Amino acid sequence: MNHTFKANQPIGIFDSGIGGLTVARAITKLLPNEQIIYFGDTAHMPYGEKSAEAIKYYSVKIAEFLKFKNCKMIVIACNTASAAGYKAVVKSTGMRDLVVNVVDPAVEYVVKNHYRQKVGVIATKRTISSNVYAKRIESLDPVSDVVQLATPLLAPMIEEGFYNNKISQTIINSYLSKSKLSKIDALILGCTHYPLIKGEIQKFYGKSVEVIDSSEIVALHVKQVLEKHQLLNETKSSRFSLSKKSQFFVSDYTQSFEETSKIFFDEKVKLKQFNIWEE
Ligand code: DGL
C-alpha cells in the first residue's frame, strides 16, 4: 500500500447520526484549517441495537464512500462502530493508522489519569456487549475495576432532541442510580451522542466523579496522527465558514439532525441526503 495523501484533503468523519458531530466540532475547533466530510447514517440509527455484522457492513460502506470522496483520514466517530467495525474499515480502506477510532484514545486517557481506580462506562447495548472498554483498560491496568452499563434510551432520546429538560434528566438519573455505578471515580461517556448531556450527568454526580467526554481527547489524537504523517493542513482558511468548506451527508433526512447541527457550529449546515445503500 502506498497512498500519497496531501494535507489539503478533507478528514472523513462518520457516525450513525448526530453523535459524531461532537467529535467533528472538537476537531474543527482544534484544527480550524481542516475541511470535513461528515456522514450520519440516520437511516440505520440506532447502531446500538444492530448486530455486529450489520454495523461492520455499514461502517465499511461509509468508509469506502469517504475514501472515494478523497479523504486523507477516516474518523469512526461512533463507539459502537469503533467496537464492531474498526478492523474491517482498516482492512477495506487500507488506510491503517489514518483510520482513527474513538475507543483507544479514551482508554489511554483513563489508564493515565485513573490508574487502579473504579471506572464506569455507559454506552449502547452493542458497545457494552462487545466489552471493548473493559478488555482494553484491563489489558493496560489489570488492577482497574471497570463497571459497564448499557443505556439504550439515551442515544435515540438525544437524536430526537430531548436533552436539557425534565424528561432527559429523569431518564439519566434513573440509569446513573443503578448500584453497579456506585462509588466510581470516573465515568466514560462511551457514546458520541452523550457529550450533549454531559452537563446533566455532571449535575447528578456533582464534583465527585470525572465525566470523560472523549471528543476533545480524540481531536488531540487526530492532530498527533496528522502531524506524524505530515498531513496537518497549515493553509489558513478561516475566512471560509464551516458550511462553505465542509460537507454533511445523511443517509436519511431528519429535521433533528439539521436543528442540532446549529448548536454545534453556530450556523445551519446544509445537509445532503445520500443513500449509499442503493449504489
Ligand atoms: N453515537 C454512537 C456511539 O457512539 C451510537 C449511537 C447509536 O446509533 O446507537 O455509540
Residues whose N, C-alpha, C, O or C-beta is under 5 A from the ligand:
A	BS01	DGL	S16 G19 M45 P46 Y47 G48 E49 A77 C78 N79 T80 T124 A155 G190 C191 T192 H193
